[in-house]
Amino acid sequence: MDLNLLVALDALLEENSVTAAADRLNLSPPAMSRTLARIRRATGDDILVRAGRTMVPTPHALELREETRDLVRRATAVLTPVRRLDLAALNRHFTVRGHDALLAALAAPLIARVGATAPNIRLSLLAESSADRPDLARGQVDLELGANEPRRPELSSEVVGTDRVVLTLRRAHPLAKGRVDLDKLVRMTFVTVSRRGRLHDAIDEALAERGLRRRVVASLPTSAAALDVVSRSDTVAVVAERVCRPASARLGLVTRRLPLELPPTQMVLTWHHRHDSDPAHAWLRGQVRAVLREATDGT
């Protein structure tokens, strides 16, 4: 039994592409095609079949995906020597991508922490893309920060905290005084925060259940942009309370509790499972986890 076939099968089932799997394993496409032929003979299944211009896994391949992933991960851990992490000498470049509010809360303290302990590490902090892209699988991003847990089986994740969403508005807003009830809420003019330009979210669903609607005039790609608009107009926005608190304070904004029961927003770290046993990556995850928990008072 050639155990390299498991590594190749794992790559093929993640990428659903001979070319992409070959690139990931530093093989030529013809070599990967020959490996796929060997896998087909060994399993008695086609594994990947053509569907138009793409390839899709067979039902048996889908059954094998989780087990293959686990076997490769365990074998990698067994064959990887235990290394003592020398942070002072560690020379790595990490790319972290995430929601702008989380990056804003993370950037300064993370850079300070890393610089004090591992001065040869470089960080690239990237904004979220407007489209979902497999950059973690391709190795273009090391760690993602967001609100949703991943659905792809090759991705690992950890919920490091939660934050409450609140209404934010300028102090001189005509409706800023006192508690905000449903009647006052639907009289306000909203901007939303959406990297895809969506004008509706969970607030609209909660209001619809009560037979109510709000007025949304625009969507902004980041919380920072939305807060800037709110600070210079009579629009309001709903943002995460603790991670957006510094930006809201700098702009002189006030917050009010929403008269709706909404679930707290999660803070989720996501990475490719190939980094599960990487000591340097695990150390970075620990630093990010600590900073975000401090930013949300440990909630």
Stockholm file with secondary structure:
# STOCKHOLM 1.0

chainA/1-299         MDLNLLVALDALLEENSVTAAADRLNLSPPAMSRTLARIRRATGDDILVRAGRTMVPTPHALELREETRDLVRRATAVLTPVRRLDLAALNRHFTVRGHDALLAALAAPLIARVGATAPNIRLSLLAESSADRPDLARGQVDLELGANEPRRPELSSEVVGTDRVVLTLRRAHPLAKGRVDLDKLVRMTFVTVSRRGRLHDAIDEALAERGLRRRVVASLPTSAAALDVVSRSDTVAVVAERVCRPASARLGLVTRRLPLELPPTQMVLTWHHRHDSDPAHAWLRGQVRAVLREATDGT
#=GR chainA/1-299 SS CCTHHHHHHHHHHHHSCHHHHHHHTTCCHHHHHHHHHHHHHHHTSCSEEEETTEEEECHHHHHHHHHHHHHHHHHHHHHSCCCCCCTTTCCCEEEEEECHHHHHHHHHHHHHHHHHHCTTCEEEEEECCSSCCCHHHHTSCSEEEESSCCCSTTEEEEEEEEECEEEEEETTCTTCSSCCCHHHHHHSEEEEECTTCCSCCHHHHHHHTTTCCCEEEEEESSHHHHHHHHHTSSEEEEEETTTTHHHHHHTTEEEECCSSCCCCEEEEEEEEGGGTTCHHHHHHHHHHHHHHHHHTTTC
#=GC SS_cons         CCTHHHHHHHHHHHHSCHHHHHHHTTCCHHHHHHHHHHHHHHHTSCSEEEETTEEEECHHHHHHHHHHHHHHHHHHHHHSCCCCCCTTTCCCEEEEEECHHHHHHHHHHHHHHHHHHCTTCEEEEEECCSSCCCHHHHTSCSEEEESSCCCSTTEEEEEEEEECEEEEEETTCTTCSSCCCHHHHHHSEEEEECTTCCSCCHHHHHHHTTTCCCEEEEEESSHHHHHHHHHTSSEEEEEETTTTHHHHHHTTEEEECCSSCCCCEEEEEEEEGGGTTCHHHHHHHHHHHHHHHHHTTTC
//
